[in-house]
């Protein structure tokens, strides 16, 4: 007796093969997309690593001398103290030997300053600037009504930066009392305006 299911089975076989092929194709596309995504992520991470390494190397080159430079600042301070310790008349009337010694110290100080600047080490401009706790270290207050409160009035020791970092803060004296002085001036101006208004009142009455 013939098997009646045989033709039906033969008819469904191509459809099953097509479904399997479509599934394989979708799986391959998903795998390719996943691999592409991983590759792009890896490339991005490698680029970030390259940039970070370049920044770290640049920082290392710029700031590697920080500790050495900080010690050299003490040498510069001592040279300046030696020059400032001499009275002005002594510098002008010194004998040739002493004059040559003073000139040698000054030349050494200038040469050291130029060398420090060559490595990105520069003095902090402090006097007359608004007090900045990141760059200035307050040592005392100065009663000075002619300057706004919080302004650097005196510099005890020059500060320095290396690149964009503070190598040594400036030791400063900070002015106080300025705003009170300004407030008094404003009060005085207000009183003057009031007096002027009072003086003008009789003129208005007379005109009426």
VOVOFI-921362 format. One record per residue (C-alpha): residue number from 1; residue in one letter; z, x, y. Coordinates in steps of 0.25 Angstrom, whole numbers, plus 5000, padded with zeros to 4 digits. Layout:
% residues N
ATOM, NUM, A, Z, X, Y
...
% end
This chain:
% residues 208
ATOM, 1, X, 5000, 5000, 5000
ATOM, 2, X, 4996, 5006, 5013
ATOM, 3, X, 5007, 5011, 5024
ATOM, 4, X, 5005, 5002, 5036
ATOM, 5, X, 5014, 5010, 5045
ATOM, 6, X, 5005, 5023, 5044
ATOM, 7, X, 4996, 5019, 5055
ATOM, 8, X, 5007, 5015, 5065
ATOM, 9, X, 5014, 5028, 5062
ATOM, 10, X, 5001, 5036, 5065
ATOM, 11, X, 4999, 5028, 5078
ATOM, 12, X, 5013, 5031, 5083
ATOM, 13, X, 5012, 5046, 5080
ATOM, 14, X, 5004, 5050, 5093
ATOM, 15, X, 5013, 5042, 5102
ATOM, 16, X, 5025, 5049, 5096
ATOM, 17, X, 5018, 5063, 5099
ATOM, 18, X, 5015, 5059, 5113
ATOM, 19, X, 5029, 5056, 5116
ATOM, 20, X, 5034, 5069, 5110
ATOM, 21, X, 5024, 5076, 5119
ATOM, 22, X, 5028, 5069, 5131
ATOM, 23, X, 5043, 5072, 5128
ATOM, 24, X, 5039, 5087, 5126
ATOM, 25, X, 5032, 5087, 5139
ATOM, 26, X, 5043, 5081, 5147
ATOM, 27, X, 5053, 5091, 5140
ATOM, 28, X, 5044, 5103, 5144
ATOM, 29, X, 5043, 5098, 5158
ATOM, 30, X, 5058, 5096, 5160
ATOM, 31, X, 5060, 5110, 5154
ATOM, 32, X, 5050, 5116, 5163
ATOM, 33, X, 5056, 5109, 5175
ATOM, 34, X, 5070, 5114, 5171
ATOM, 35, X, 5065, 5128, 5169
ATOM, 36, X, 5058, 5128, 5183
ATOM, 37, X, 5071, 5123, 5189
ATOM, 38, X, 5079, 5134, 5183
ATOM, 39, X, 5069, 5144, 5187
ATOM, 40, X, 5069, 5139, 5202
ATOM, 41, X, 5085, 5139, 5202
ATOM, 42, X, 5085, 5154, 5196
ATOM, 43, X, 5075, 5158, 5207
ATOM, 44, X, 5083, 5152, 5218
ATOM, 45, X, 5096, 5159, 5212
ATOM, 46, X, 5089, 5172, 5212
ATOM, 47, X, 5084, 5170, 5226
ATOM, 48, X, 5098, 5167, 5231
ATOM, 49, X, 5104, 5179, 5223
ATOM, 50, X, 5094, 5188, 5229
ATOM, 51, X, 5097, 5183, 5243
ATOM, 52, X, 5112, 5184, 5241
ATOM, 53, X, 5111, 5198, 5235
ATOM, 54, X, 5103, 5202, 5248
ATOM, 55, X, 5114, 5197, 5257
ATOM, 56, X, 5124, 5204, 5249
ATOM, 57, X, 5117, 5217, 5249
ATOM, 58, X, 5115, 5215, 5264
ATOM, 59, X, 5130, 5212, 5266
ATOM, 60, X, 5133, 5224, 5258
ATOM, 61, X, 5125, 5233, 5266
ATOM, 62, X, 5130, 5228, 5279
ATOM, 63, X, 5145, 5227, 5276
ATOM, 64, X, 5147, 5238, 5266
ATOM, 65, X, 5151, 5247, 5278
ATOM, 66, X, 5161, 5237, 5283
ATOM, 67, X, 5174, 5245, 5278
ATOM, 68, X, 5168, 5258, 5283
ATOM, 69, X, 5164, 5252, 5296
ATOM, 70, X, 5178, 5246, 5298
ATOM, 71, X, 5184, 5260, 5296
ATOM, 72, X, 5174, 5266, 5306
ATOM, 73, X, 5178, 5256, 5317
ATOM, 74, X, 5192, 5263, 5316
ATOM, 75, X, 5185, 5276, 5320
ATOM, 76, X, 5177, 5269, 5331
ATOM, 77, X, 5190, 5263, 5336
ATOM, 78, X, 5197, 5277, 5336
ATOM, 79, X, 5185, 5283, 5344
ATOM, 80, X, 5186, 5273, 5354
ATOM, 81, X, 5201, 5274, 5356
ATOM, 82, X, 5200, 5289, 5357
ATOM, 83, X, 5189, 5287, 5369
ATOM, 84, X, 5198, 5276, 5375
ATOM, 85, X, 5210, 5285, 5375
ATOM, 86, X, 5205, 5295, 5384
ATOM, 87, X, 5207, 5291, 5399
ATOM, 88, X, 5194, 5289, 5407
ATOM, 89, X, 5197, 5301, 5416
ATOM, 90, X, 5199, 5310, 5404
ATOM, 91, X, 5185, 5306, 5399
ATOM, 92, X, 5179, 5310, 5412
ATOM, 93, X, 5186, 5323, 5415
ATOM, 94, X, 5187, 5328, 5401
ATOM, 95, X, 5184, 5343, 5399
ATOM, 96, X, 5171, 5345, 5391
ATOM, 97, X, 5177, 5346, 5378
ATOM, 98, X, 5185, 5333, 5379
ATOM, 99, X, 5173, 5326, 5385
ATOM, 100, X, 5164, 5331, 5373
ATOM, 101, X, 5175, 5325, 5364
ATOM, 102, X, 5176, 5312, 5371
ATOM, 103, X, 5161, 5311, 5371
ATOM, 104, X, 5160, 5314, 5356
ATOM, 105, X, 5170, 5303, 5353
ATOM, 106, X, 5162, 5293, 5361
ATOM, 107, X, 5149, 5297, 5354
ATOM, 108, X, 5156, 5296, 5341
ATOM, 109, X, 5161, 5282, 5344
ATOM, 110, X, 5147, 5278, 5349
ATOM, 111, X, 5141, 5283, 5336
ATOM, 112, X, 5150, 5276, 5327
ATOM, 113, X, 5148, 5263, 5334
ATOM, 114, X, 5133, 5265, 5333
ATOM, 115, X, 5135, 5268, 5318
ATOM, 116, X, 5143, 5255, 5316
ATOM, 117, X, 5133, 5247, 5323
ATOM, 118, X, 5122, 5253, 5314
ATOM, 119, X, 5129, 5246, 5302
ATOM, 120, X, 5131, 5233, 5309
ATOM, 121, X, 5145, 5235, 5315
ATOM, 122, X, 5146, 5230, 5329
ATOM, 123, X, 5158, 5227, 5338
ATOM, 124, X, 5162, 5213, 5341
ATOM, 125, X, 5161, 5209, 5355
ATOM, 126, X, 5174, 5203, 5358
ATOM, 127, X, 5179, 5204, 5373
ATOM, 128, X, 5176, 5191, 5380
ATOM, 129, X, 5172, 5183, 5368
ATOM, 130, X, 5179, 5171, 5362
ATOM, 131, X, 5189, 5175, 5352
ATOM, 132, X, 5183, 5175, 5338
ATOM, 133, X, 5194, 5176, 5326
ATOM, 134, X, 5183, 5181, 5317
ATOM, 135, X, 5179, 5193, 5326
ATOM, 136, X, 5191, 5195, 5335
ATOM, 137, X, 5206, 5197, 5332
ATOM, 138, X, 5216, 5193, 5343
ATOM, 139, X, 5226, 5203, 5346
ATOM, 140, X, 5233, 5197, 5358
ATOM, 141, X, 5230, 5187, 5369
ATOM, 142, X, 5226, 5190, 5384
ATOM, 143, X, 5231, 5181, 5395
ATOM, 144, X, 5217, 5180, 5403
ATOM, 145, X, 5215, 5167, 5410
ATOM, 146, X, 5201, 5172, 5414
ATOM, 147, X, 5196, 5172, 5400
ATOM, 148, X, 5195, 5159, 5391
ATOM, 149, X, 5206, 5159, 5381
ATOM, 150, X, 5201, 5165, 5367
ATOM, 151, X, 5192, 5175, 5374
ATOM, 152, X, 5193, 5190, 5369
ATOM, 153, X, 5199, 5197, 5381
ATOM, 154, X, 5202, 5211, 5375
ATOM, 155, X, 5197, 5219, 5364
ATOM, 156, X, 5207, 5228, 5357
ATOM, 157, X, 5198, 5233, 5346
ATOM, 158, X, 5183, 5230, 5344
ATOM, 159, X, 5179, 5222, 5332
ATOM, 160, X, 5166, 5224, 5324
ATOM, 161, X, 5157, 5216, 5315
ATOM, 162, X, 5148, 5221, 5304
ATOM, 163, X, 5136, 5212, 5303
ATOM, 164, X, 5141, 5198, 5305
ATOM, 165, X, 5155, 5202, 5299
ATOM, 166, X, 5168, 5206, 5307
ATOM, 167, X, 5171, 5220, 5303
ATOM, 168, X, 5183, 5221, 5313
ATOM, 169, X, 5188, 5210, 5322
ATOM, 170, X, 5190, 5213, 5337
ATOM, 171, X, 5204, 5214, 5341
ATOM, 172, X, 5205, 5207, 5354
ATOM, 173, X, 5214, 5200, 5364
ATOM, 174, X, 5211, 5186, 5367
ATOM, 175, X, 5212, 5179, 5381
ATOM, 176, X, 5220, 5167, 5383
ATOM, 177, X, 5223, 5158, 5395
ATOM, 178, X, 5209, 5155, 5399
ATOM, 179, X, 5208, 5141, 5396
ATOM, 180, X, 5221, 5138, 5404
ATOM, 181, X, 5215, 5145, 5416
ATOM, 182, X, 5202, 5137, 5415
ATOM, 183, X, 5210, 5124, 5414
ATOM, 184, X, 5217, 5127, 5427
ATOM, 185, X, 5204, 5130, 5433
ATOM, 186, X, 5199, 5116, 5429
ATOM, 187, X, 5212, 5110, 5434
ATOM, 188, X, 5210, 5117, 5447
ATOM, 189, X, 5195, 5112, 5448
ATOM, 190, X, 5200, 5098, 5445
ATOM, 191, X, 5210, 5098, 5456
ATOM, 192, X, 5200, 5103, 5466
ATOM, 193, X, 5190, 5092, 5462
ATOM, 194, X, 5202, 5082, 5464
ATOM, 195, X, 5205, 5088, 5478
ATOM, 196, X, 5191, 5087, 5482
ATOM, 197, X, 5190, 5073, 5478
ATOM, 198, X, 5203, 5070, 5486
ATOM, 199, X, 5197, 5077, 5498
ATOM, 200, X, 5184, 5069, 5497
ATOM, 201, X, 5191, 5055, 5497
ATOM, 202, X, 5194, 5054, 5512
ATOM, 203, X, 5179, 5057, 5515
ATOM, 204, X, 5176, 5045, 5506
ATOM, 205, X, 5186, 5036, 5513
ATOM, 206, X, 5181, 5040, 5526
ATOM, 207, X, 5167, 5037, 5522
ATOM, 208, X, 5171, 5023, 5518
% end
